[in-house]
């Protein structure tokens, strides 16, 4: 999968037309068409606009690694314990995160 394929996936995920995507990202329509047709890759400015306006993970857009979207969390609404927990989850392995998720799901179900 290349950048063009990932841009197509992004448009599909957001149910956007090329025109709507162009307007949202402030990238010229013809440039977006060129990206989607693999006639050229987006430059740094276009990549920045896409990521900023669409909340897209730059690493995913360029390499395909990671999640498509960035989940922005307003840290001002989180307690210190919640921030600590988030940091611990982020610093563990994928297996560790899976175990944490399963454990949290089981605890949540038991408390219902």
URNOR-V628992 format. One record per pair of residues at least 6 apart in sequence whose ideal C-beta (glycine too) atoms are under 8 Angstrom apart, sorted by sequence separation. I is the first residue (numbers start at 0). J is the second residue. If there is no record, write none. Layout:
i=(I;I)
j=(J;J)
//
This chain:
i=(9;10;20;21;32;33;34;49;50;58;59;10;13;21;24;34;50;58;59;0;15;41;59;74;77;88;91;21;56;10;18;21;50;56;9;17;20;30;34;46;49;56;88;55;56;55;56;72;17;46;54;55;17;26;30;46;53;54;54;17;26;50;24;26;25;26;24;6;10;24;25;6;7;24;6;23;24;23;3;2;3;3;3;6;1;2;2;9;13;6;9;9;9;5;6;5;12;2;5;9;2;8;5;0)
j=(15;16;26;27;38;39;40;55;56;64;65;17;20;28;31;41;57;65;66;8;23;49;67;82;85;96;99;30;65;20;28;31;60;66;20;28;31;41;45;57;60;67;99;67;68;68;69;85;31;60;68;69;32;41;45;61;68;69;71;35;45;69;45;48;48;49;48;31;35;49;52;34;35;52;35;52;53;53;34;34;35;36;37;41;37;40;41;49;53;49;53;55;60;59;60;60;67;60;63;67;61;67;67;63)
//
